[in-house]
Amino acid sequence: MKLKMPRVTGDSMKLKRKAKQDYVNYEKSFHNNKSF
């Protein structure tokens, strides 16, 4: 069930995108560290 929150949508999308990017960076650094 999706709640309509027009004010929050833009910010939450940015936060989700940033969180995803941070997670990808974390995954990359984790694998890089693991390969040593």
TIPALO-941295 format. One record per residue: x, y, z of N, C-alpha, C in turn; residue in three letters; chain; residue number from 1. Coordinates in steps of 0.05 Angstrom, whole numbers, plus 5000, padded with zeros to 4 digits. Atoms other than C-alpha are relative to their C-alpha. Example, Ala and Ser with C-alpha at 12.3 -4.5 7.8 and 13.67 -1.06 7.14 Angstrom:
2
5018_4976_5000_5246_4910_5156_5018_5024_5000_ala_A_1 .
4984_4976_4999_5273_4979_5143_4985_5022_5014_ser_A_2 .
//
This chain:
36
5017_4976_5000_5000_5000_5000_5018_5025_5000_met_A_1 .
4984_4976_5002_5030_5066_4978_4984_5024_5010_lys_A_2 .
5013_4975_4990_5014_5129_5017_5010_5023_4982_leu_A_3 .
4992_4977_5017_5013_5193_4977_5010_5023_5018_lys_A_4 .
4988_4978_4985_5060_5244_5008_5016_5017_4980_met_A_5 .
4987_4984_5021_5076_5295_4953_5024_5016_5011_pro_A_6 .
4978_4984_4989_5120_5336_4999_5025_4983_5004_arg_A_7 .
4978_5017_4991_5163_5278_5022_5012_4985_4976_val_A_8 .
4991_5018_5021_5168_5240_4956_5027_5008_4989_thr_A_9 .
4975_4992_5012_5224_5281_4925_5024_4994_5018_gly_A_10 .
4978_5005_4981_5268_5279_4987_5005_4971_5005_asp_A_11 .
4996_5029_4994_5255_5206_5001_5013_4986_4976_ser_A_12 .
4988_5012_5024_5273_5189_4929_5030_5006_5000_met_A_13 .
4972_4993_4999_5338_5227_4936_5014_4984_5022_lys_A_14 .
4987_5015_4978_5352_5193_5003_5004_4971_4992_leu_A_15 .
4998_5028_5009_5337_5124_4973_5023_4998_4980_lys_A_16 .
4979_5002_5020_5382_5139_4914_5028_5002_5013_arg_A_17 .
4975_4996_4986_5438_5164_4960_5007_4975_5016_lys_A_18 .
4995_5024_4984_5429_5103_5006_5010_4978_4982_ala_A_19 .
4992_5021_5019_5434_5057_4946_5028_5005_4991_lys_A_20 .
4973_4994_5008_5496_5093_4922_5021_4994_5022_gln_A_21 .
4983_5006_4977_5527_5088_4991_5004_4970_5003_asp_A_22 .
4998_5029_4997_5511_5015_4993_5018_4988_4978_tyr_A_23 .
4984_5010_5022_5542_5003_4925_5030_5006_5006_val_A_24 .
4972_4993_4994_5605_5040_4947_5010_4981_5022_asn_A_25 .
4992_5018_4978_5606_4998_5011_5006_4972_4989_tyr_A_26 .
4996_5026_5012_5599_4934_4970_5027_4999_4986_glu_A_27 .
4975_4999_5015_5656_4955_4925_5024_4999_5019_lys_A_28 .
4978_4999_4981_5702_4973_4983_5003_4974_5015_ser_A_29 .
4999_5025_4985_5683_4909_5019_5014_4979_4983_phe_A_30 .
4988_5020_5017_5701_4866_4959_5029_5006_4995_his_A_31 .
4972_4993_5004_5765_4905_4948_5017_4992_5024_asn_A_32 .
4985_5008_4976_5786_4894_5020_5002_4970_5002_asn_A_33 .
5001_5029_4998_5766_4821_5015_5021_4987_4982_lys_A_34 .
4983_5012_5020_5810_4809_4954_5030_5001_5009_ser_A_35 .
4972_5000_4991_5874_4825_4993_5008_4974_5014_phe_A_36 .
//
